[in-house]
Amino acid sequence: MLEICQKKHMLLGLTLLVALTVCVLIIESRLDISGPARKPQFVIENNSTCWLREKYSVIQECHKCSEFDLVSRSLGVCVHTKYKEVLRCNDSGEIVIKSCDRIVAIDQKNFVHFEVCCFVFGLFTYFLSFARHRILSRRTHQKLERQLNRT
């Protein structure tokens, strides 16, 4: 079936599939279709909740806990999500360490890397098969020329 498709039609189909994939990814990233909204319950060190009542500034963005924190369990926030964020409450000046969830961002990053690797691998195999096709066509053409020259 694919043998009878023209190159233009195959490229058009491939382009439409890539465009559809990009559109679906954009729509999925914008919409939350995970079900009823659930407020994430993050673990907070020292039972401080000033970040819920006051404005706060982020001292350190959400980052992975160190191996020492994970093994020694010195920070309770590192036990659950293995990521922590350091905040400073503006009014009270209190510094709070809370756990955070970086899974979505990391999953998106890993998915994009996977898609890029698949695209590069697909291009490589396309060019490899294109070159092989040209070599085989040339050999067939040379074989026909030799057979025609003999007679």
C-alpha positions as CSV (number, residue, x, y, z in Angstrom):
1,M,0.0,0.0,0.0
2,L,2.8,2.4,0.9
3,E,4.6,1.6,-2.4
4,I,1.8,3.2,-4.4
5,C,1.8,6.5,-2.4
6,Q,3.6,9.4,-4.0
7,K,6.3,11.2,-2.0
8,K,4.2,14.4,-1.9
9,H,1.3,12.5,-0.3
10,M,3.5,10.8,2.3
11,L,5.2,14.1,3.2
12,L,1.8,15.8,3.5
13,G,0.5,13.0,5.7
14,L,3.6,13.1,7.9
15,T,3.3,16.9,8.2
16,L,-0.3,16.6,9.2
17,L,0.5,14.0,11.8
18,V,3.3,16.1,13.3
19,A,1.0,19.2,13.4
20,L,-1.8,17.2,15.0
21,T,0.7,15.9,17.7
22,V,1.9,19.4,18.5
23,C,-1.7,20.7,18.8
24,V,-2.7,17.8,21.1
25,L,0.4,18.5,23.3
26,I,-0.4,22.2,23.5
27,I,-4.0,21.5,24.4
28,E,-3.1,18.9,27.0
29,S,-0.6,21.2,28.6
30,R,-3.2,24.0,28.8
31,L,-6.2,21.9,30.1
32,D,-6.4,20.1,33.3
33,I,-8.4,17.0,32.6
34,S,-7.2,15.0,35.6
35,G,-10.6,15.0,37.2
36,P,-11.9,17.0,40.2
37,A,-9.5,19.7,41.5
38,R,-7.5,18.5,44.5
39,K,-5.4,20.9,46.4
40,P,-1.9,19.4,46.8
41,Q,-0.9,18.7,50.4
42,F,2.8,19.5,50.6
43,V,4.7,18.6,53.7
44,I,6.1,21.6,55.5
45,E,9.1,21.7,57.8
46,N,8.6,22.9,61.4
47,N,4.8,23.0,60.8
48,S,4.9,26.6,59.5
49,T,2.1,27.7,57.3
50,C,3.0,31.4,57.0
51,W,3.3,31.0,53.2
52,L,-0.5,30.2,53.1
53,R,-1.4,33.5,55.0
54,E,1.3,35.9,53.8
55,K,3.0,36.9,50.7
56,Y,6.3,35.1,50.3
57,S,9.4,35.2,48.2
58,V,11.2,32.1,46.9
59,I,14.7,31.9,48.1
60,Q,15.5,28.6,46.3
61,E,13.4,27.2,43.5
62,C,12.1,23.7,43.7
63,H,15.1,21.4,43.5
64,K,16.1,17.8,44.3
65,C,17.0,17.0,47.9
66,S,20.6,16.0,48.5
67,E,21.6,12.4,49.0
68,F,22.4,13.2,52.7
69,D,18.9,14.6,53.3
70,L,17.3,11.6,51.7
71,V,19.3,9.0,53.5
72,S,19.4,10.6,56.9
73,R,15.8,11.9,56.7
74,S,17.0,15.1,58.4
75,L,14.4,17.0,56.5
76,G,10.9,15.6,56.6
77,V,10.0,17.4,53.4
78,C,12.4,15.3,51.4
79,V,10.8,12.0,52.4
80,H,7.6,12.4,50.4
81,T,8.4,14.0,47.0
82,K,12.3,14.1,47.2
83,Y,12.1,17.8,46.2
84,K,12.2,20.9,48.4
85,E,11.7,24.6,48.0
86,V,12.9,27.3,50.4
87,L,10.6,30.3,51.0
88,R,10.8,33.4,53.1
89,C,7.5,34.9,54.4
90,N,7.5,38.7,53.8
91,D,5.6,39.8,56.9
92,S,7.1,37.5,59.6
93,G,10.5,37.0,57.9
94,E,10.3,33.3,58.7
95,I,12.2,30.9,56.4
96,V,10.2,27.8,55.5
97,I,11.2,24.7,53.7
98,K,8.4,22.9,52.0
99,S,8.2,20.0,49.6
100,C,7.3,20.6,46.0
101,D,6.3,18.5,43.1
102,R,8.5,18.7,40.0
103,I,7.3,15.5,38.4
104,V,5.1,17.2,35.8
105,A,7.9,19.5,34.6
106,I,10.4,16.7,34.5
107,D,8.0,14.4,32.7
108,Q,7.4,17.1,30.1
109,K,11.1,17.7,29.7
110,N,11.8,13.9,29.4
111,F,8.9,13.6,26.8
112,V,10.3,16.4,24.7
113,H,13.8,14.7,24.8
114,F,12.2,11.4,23.8
115,E,10.3,13.0,20.9
116,V,13.4,14.8,19.6
117,C,15.4,11.5,19.8
118,C,12.7,9.7,17.9
119,F,12.6,12.4,15.3
120,V,16.4,12.4,14.9
121,F,16.4,8.6,14.7
122,G,13.5,8.7,12.1
123,L,15.4,11.2,10.0
124,F,18.6,9.0,10.2
125,T,16.7,5.9,9.1
126,Y,14.9,7.8,6.4
127,F,18.2,9.0,4.9
128,L,19.7,5.6,5.3
129,S,16.9,3.9,3.5
130,F,16.9,6.6,0.8
131,A,20.6,6.0,0.2
132,R,20.1,2.2,0.1
133,H,17.3,2.7,-2.4
134,R,19.5,4.8,-4.6
135,I,22.3,2.2,-4.4
136,L,19.9,-0.6,-5.3
137,S,18.4,1.4,-8.1
138,R,21.8,2.2,-9.6
139,R,22.8,-1.5,-9.4
140,T,19.6,-2.5,-11.1
141,H,20.1,0.1,-13.8
142,Q,23.7,-1.1,-14.4
143,K,22.6,-4.7,-14.5
144,L,20.0,-3.8,-17.1
145,E,22.6,-1.9,-19.2
146,R,25.0,-4.8,-19.1
147,Q,22.2,-7.2,-20.2
148,L,21.1,-4.9,-23.0
149,N,24.7,-4.4,-24.2
150,R,25.3,-8.2,-24.4
151,T,22.5,-8.7,-26.9
